[in-house]
Amino acid sequence: MTRVLLGQLGANGDCLYTTILARQIRNDFPDAHITWAISSQCAPVLVNNPHIDAVWEIPVGDWGQQETMWRVFEREATRRLLRHDFDRAYLSQIWPNNFQNFDGTIRPSILRSYGRPITVPIENVIVLTADEEQRVEDFVRRTGLMNHEHRILFECSPKSGQSFVTPDLAQEIAERVYAELPSASFVFSTHLPMSMRHPHSHHGGTLSLRESAALTHSCTLFVGAGSGGTVAATSTAARPLPNIQLLSESRSVFGCFSHDFDYWGLPNGHMLDMTEEDPGHIARCIVTACREGIVAARDGFGETIPVHFGYYVELIEMCLLQKHRYLDAAQSLLTTVERYGWHPRLAGFARDRLQPLLASDPGWTFPHRRRIAEELGDRLFSAQLSTAIGQDS
């Protein structure tokens, strides 16, 4: 029996993405015993997961302890590998030690840690328990949700910085929608306390993240903020809903679900992206989606999130260059270029910022690590040569 360790401590949305990897490992090693190491904060997302055999819960008191506890876990995982408690280990968490897999988006960067093809469905796995389903049914009945024509589930407190949405802004948007659609009802999906301003509004904080996925079966529209709630709402436990994503323009495609779906070849015609922060504009979009459908709303309000690399470079600077991990930065850049090509910002970053530092990386002493630098130099030279030839012709 192959004993496999999967390490993904947080966050909730990232752990749900990693359920695809657990499914792939089970597919590739049907008889394996799979242990998932996960933070105590996120462990509930794994309840009833059919692809794992054991949970190694790492105690994490608050988000400020995440980096410290990852490093503690990583050391202990290494010790257990050396003791042969495990035969294989896949540490998929991007931050803080796997940014060499990062391409500017989340799900591909997590799954890239496997180093093998992903052949299972690209679906975040949630398998609800009977108790969870009952709690959602009780919530729907208690709130009278089904008495309303338009039932809108609104993710409104993202932790990951992909969106500008706050609970206060969400309620302001809802009030504007109510003025146009008296038959609407909003459920605000958030861990934060909220005081409802309208009798048709309901606080969804009594439901877990997993249960919010089940709630989609009773809703007609999802408004998301590119965070864990959206990951849950696009899981196996959810019903695909017309989906409006409110995203921060400065983050580019970091948390853009339509971009991610397109990468994996998944249908994304039910998704609409917006970076406009005006609550009136957002409310008009929601009203249009309710009255005329998501296609009409996308035609009138949807945006194509531009791919730019300012936020990517910022993260690579902070997480790799400031820690003298220059060869890991080169690996990340090669991965990103493989996906997007030699964008001028990437080429400039490689040439002016990264290449002068590569030889000072502590890993330079190892020939296989130096080959990363050589590959980066060769590919950058070829790209510049091709550009020069194109200009001459």
Helices and strands as residue ranges (DSSP letters): E 3-7, H 12-28, E 33-39, G 43-46, E 54-58, G 63-65, H 66-82, E 88-91, G 99-101, H 107-111, G 112-114, H 130-143, G 145-147, E 150-155, H 167-180, E 184-189, E 201-203, G 204-206, H 209-215, G 216-218, E 221-224, H 228-233, E 243-246, G 249-251, H 257-263, E 271-274, H 279-292, H 294-301, H 310-319, G 321-323, H 326-340, H 344-348, I 349-354, G 355-360, G 362-365, H 367-392
